[in-house]
Amino acid sequence: MIAICEKIGAELGELFNCSNLDDRYIKVRTPFLFPDGDVIDVFYLEQNDMRVFTDLGETTGWLRMQSISLRRSPKQNQLISDVSLNHNVEFFKGMLVVRASKDQSLAEAVLRLVQAMIRVSDLWFTFRSRAVETVTDEVADLLTENHIEYVRSEKLSGRSGTAWTVDFHVRTAKQSSLIYVLSTGSRGAVKGIVNHVVASWHDLNHLVVGPESLRCVSLIDDTLDVWSEEDFRRLDPLSTVNRWSRPDEFVAGLVA
């Protein structure tokens, strides 16, 4: 460790400090910061004849902490891939990785990795806030990622003649589905939202019979603790109720 730290210090200067992380990695503390002021660290290990620097997933972990969404959208993943390509950095299992041979500059490898980490963390500024990018937008991203065809905000006529606008009409090989996304941060708004969806499912129930019947799905954004069990029970007899906190179950139900 002493030899590699002396070499890093000689090439990069006194602003970079080394310490042992464990038996494999040496932590290099840099003078650079994430957008919120957290210090950027990179980690060094030797693999055969290669010297490897990585962020051990700290950059994508930092990004995840800036959003209430538990997953990145396809667009965000593409932006990370673009940054990796532009800075000649590998993105593998959520980690940014740079390799340097024995005759290559450690300073160049470290700075290239740090630059990529800063660029990826700067994607935080391009993320639309929850107020702008609604849960419905995130559902659209999930459907696109799973190659499920959909029409958004489709108007359907109920038995009463009322026109209802469902959030998604999705089509899979076995059966198509109508989806309402129920999302709010206000407990006071919950009853009105549930009443609207219940009334819609009642009026559209003629679409759930016949050879080309549609499945009705109520997708509740339970990442905000405003819903009661009574809300779930009211929707359950009329539709399949899914929780947004369990996206895999939601997708599996659509393709089943």
N, C-alpha and C positions, 0 to 999 in steps of 0.2 A: 504494500500500500504506500509506503514511504516513497518508493521510487516513482510510482505513477503519479502521486500527488505532487512531487517535486517537478516532474515533467509538465503536468497541467499548470502548476503555478508559474513555471518558467515561460510557458507559451501564452498563458491567459492573464497572468498578473495576480496580485494579492487579493483582488476582490472575489476570487473563487477559492472556496475552502473545501477540504476533503475530510471525510470521516467514514469509519466502517459502518455499513448498514447491517450486514450479517457476514457469514463465512463466504458468500459469493460476491456480494455487491459492495462497491464503494460509492458513497453518496457525495456528489459534488454540488455544493450550494453556490448558486450563481447570484449576481447582483440584479437579475431581472425579476419582474413581478408579473403575476396574473392581474387582470383588470381590477380586481377587488383589493389588491395590495398583498396577496399571499406571495411568498417567495417561491421562485421556480427552482426546483432541484432536479438534477439529472443523475442517473445511476450508471456505474461502470462495472463491467465484468470482462474477463478474458475467456474466449471460447476457441480452443485450438490455437491457431495463429492469428486470430482476429480479435480486435479490441472493439467492444460493443458498448454503445451508450444508448440508454432508453429512459423514457419517463415512467415506466412501469404502470402506465394507464392513468397517471395522475391528471393529465390534461382532460381526457374525456370524463374522468370522475368529477373534476371541477365543473365542467360544462353541465353534467347531470344535476349537480347541486344548485344550479342557477335556474332550473325549470321544475315545475310541478309534474311535468310529464316524465314517466319512468323510462321512456324510450325515445331514441332519435328518429326523426322522420327520414324518408328516403332522400329528400332534398338536403338535409343536414349531413347525412352520410356521404353524399356526393361532394359536398363542399369540403369535407375532411379529406376525401380522396384527392380532390384537386390540389389542396394545400400540400399533401404528401408528395404528389407528383412534381409540383413546382419546386419543392425544396429537396427533392431526391431523398426522401425519407420513407421508410417502410411503415405501413400501418397494419399491425397484426394483433388480433385479439384485443383490440382497444388500446394497444400500446404504440407509441411512436418509437422507431428504432433506427439507429445509424450505425453502420459498421465502418471500421477503419483498419487498414492493414498496418503492419509494423512500420512501414516507411511513410505512412500518411500522417498529416498533422492532426494532433489531438485537438488543437484549438479550432481548426476548421470543422471537425466533426461535432464538437460540443456546440459551437455557435450555430451550425446548421440545424441541429436538433432543437436548440432553444428558440431559434427563429420560427421553426415549424410549430412549436408549442404555443408561442405567442400568437401566431396567425390562427391556429385552431381555437384558442381561447377567445380571440377577437370575434369569432362567429357568434358569441353571446350577443353582440350588439346587433346582429342581423336577425336574431330570433324574434319573431313577433310575440308580443306579450299575450297573456291569456285573454285580455280584453279584446284583442284584435284577432288572434288565431284561436278560434273557439274550439271546443271539444269536437264539434262537427267537422272542422278542418282536420283534426287529428284522426278522426274516424276515416275520413276520405284517404288520408295518407296510409292508414293501416290496410284498407281495402286495396289500394293500388299496389302496396308492397306484396300483398298475397295474391295478386293477379285476379281479383274478383271484379267483374264488370258491374258498373252501377250507373244509375241516373240520379242526379241530385235535385232535391226540391221539386219533386214531381207532383202535379195536381191530379187528384182522383176524385171522382164523383161518388158520394155516398148514396144510400137508399133514399135519404130525405131530399136529395138534390143538392145538398151542401157540397161545396168543393173543399177538399182537405189537401193540404200540402205536406206530404211526408218527407222526411229528411233524405232518405235513400230508398231507391228501388234497386235491389241487387239481384243479379242473375247468376246462378251456378248450374252445374250439370244436372243435379237432381231436382232442385226446386228453387224458385225465386222467393224473395222476401221483401217485405216492407219494413222500414226501420224508422222509429222515432228516437231521437237522442234527447234525453231529459237531463238538463244541466242548469244549475243555478247556484249562486252563493248565498241566497236569501231563504231562510226558513219560511218567511211570509209568502214567498212566491211558489212554494212547493205545491200547495193545494190546487192553485189555479192551473199549473202545468199538468199535474196528474189528471185533473178534471178534463182538460182539453184532450189529452191523449186517450183517456177512457172513452170519451164521447166519440172521438174519431174511430177507434177500433169497433165500437158498437155500430156506427154508421157504415163502416166498410166491411162488415162481417160477411157480406155476400161474396167477397173475393176469396174467402178461405175454403170454399167448397168447389167441387168439380175437378176434372182431370188436370186443369192447369191452375190449381189452387195456389194461393200465395200464403207464405208464413208471415205472421205478424210478430215483430220483435221490438221490445221496449228496452233500449240501452240506457241505463242510468249511470250518470257520472257520480260514482260514489267516492271519488277522491276528496270531495267536500262533505263533511259530516252534517248534512241538513235533512237527510231522508230518514223516515221511520219505517218500521216493518209493515205498518198499515199501508203505506204507499206501495210497497212491493206486492202485498196481498191484493190490492185493488186492481193492479195491472195483470196479475198472474193468470186469472181465468181467461183473459181475452188475448194474451200474447205470451211469447217466450220472453222472460225477463232476464237480461244479462247485466253484469256489472262491468263498468269500464276499467276497473282495477284488475280485471281478469280478461285481457284481450284475446288470449289464446282460446279460452272457452267460447268467447263470442264468435271468433272465426271458425272454430270447429263446428259450432252449431249451424252456421250458414252453409257449410259445404257438406254437412251430414246427409 
